[in-house]
Amino acid sequence: MPNNPRFPVLLYKNALGDRQDIGPNDVEDLFRSNGWEPRWRAGVYGYHHYHSTAHEALGFVGGCACLMLGGPGGSRVDVRPGQVLVLPAGVGHCSVRAEKHFLAVGAYPPGQDWDVCRHAADAAALERIQRLPRPATDPVEGKDGLLLDLWR
């Protein structure tokens, strides 16, 4: 996994507060209101992969899961409903363990379409990752979000 040389992974632990009734529409509305485009509802692949053409926001809706970030031997992070994980392009990720009703919503900055890369990055993939610009907004906090400060 190439990971990202410029931008860190961000985990918003209370993106939707402490609500117990979070649904996919709530996460999609949050992303849309902050300029990111929700594109899918599903689990997280159980194999290591990364995206070379898009940054990704994962909003968690149902059930809990353990994800591995950074590729084989990477760091494990437990996620639960109401949290949002923002992965810069190149960061390897996969699901290690997920409850039966685990559900995520995936969103991307405008104009970015994701690919799925499962093998070592070649020179072209590394260049795509390096050239991909910082998003104009944070998917959780909008134009004044933490992402914009940390992803300089």
N, C-alpha and C positions, 0 to 999 in steps of 0.2 A: 504494500500500500504506500503510495507516495506521500500521503497526508498533505498538509498545507504549510508552506514555508512562511506565510505572512499572517494568516488569520487563525485565532484560537477557536475551539469549540465553545459554545455557550449553552448553559443549562439554566433555564428560568424555572425555578422550583415552584413558584406560585403565579404562573402566567394568568390563570383564571381564578385566582383566589383559592379559598378553602372549600369551594362548593362541592357537594357530593353528587350533583345531578348534571354533570357536564356531558353534553352530547356533541356529535360531530359538527352540527350546525354552529354551535358556539365557537368552536375552534376555527372553522372556516370563516365566520364573521370577524373574528379577531384578526386573522391573517389578511382578509380583504380590506379591513378598515386601516391596515397599516401598509397597504400597497404590495402585498405578496399574493400570488395566485394559488389557491388550493387546487390540487390536481388529482388526488386520489385518497381513498379510504381503504386501509388494509393493515396487515401486520408488517413487520420488518423482515426482510429476507433472512433466512437462517444460514446464509453463506457470506463470507467476507466479500465486500464489494465497495466501490467508491464511484463518484461521479466526476467526470473531467470537464463537463460543460455547464454545470449549475451548482450553486449553493443550495442547500436544502434545509427547510424547517420541518420538524416533526412535532406535531401536537398530539398529545396522548389523551385518549378519551375513555377507553374501557380496559379494565384489568391492568395488571402490573407486568413488567418484563425486565429482564437483565440484558443489556446490550453490551457488546464489546466494541470499543472504539480504537482505531489505530491499526487494525489488522491483527493477525495471529499473535498472541502474546501481548496484546494491547491492554488497555484499561477497561475494567467493567464498570458500568453505571446502571443503577436500578432506576427505572422510570415508572411513573404512576399517572393517573388521570389528573389533568390540570397543569401538567408540566409541558414545557416546550424545549426541544433540543435543536440547536442550530449548528449545522455541519457545513463548514466551508468545503468547497470543491476539493477533492483529493483525499478527504479523510475516510479511511476504511471504517466500515461498520457492519454489524450483523447482530441478529438476535441469538442469544445463548439459551435463553429460557423465557417462555411467555405463558401467562395464564390463558385458559381457554377463550376468554372473552376479550383478550387484548386487542385494541384497535388504535391505530394512529391515523392522522391526517397529514398528508405531505403537501408542502407548498414551496414555491420557487419565486424568485424575483421576476418581474416582468421581462419577457424576451429570452429567458433562459429555459431551455429544454434539457432534461436530464438524459444521460446515457447510463448504462450499467457496465462497469469495468470490473473484471474479476481477476485479472492477471497483472503482473508487474507493468508499470507505466513505461511506455516507449517515449521517445523524444517529443513526438507530437502531443501526446497526452500531457506530459509535463509542461509543455508550452501553453496548452489550452488552460491548464490550472493556473499557471503564473499570470496569464493575460486576463483572466476573468476579473472584471471590476468588482469593487465593493458595491453592495446594493445601496440604493438611494435611501432606503428606510430599514428600520429594525422590524422584524415580523411581529414582535410583541409590543414594543414601545414607540413605534412610528419614527417620526423625524428627529426626535430627541432621545433616541434609544441608546442603550449601552453598546450595542453592536457598532454604531457609528464612531464611538470613542475608541473601542478596542480593535476595530478593524481599520486602522489608519494605514 
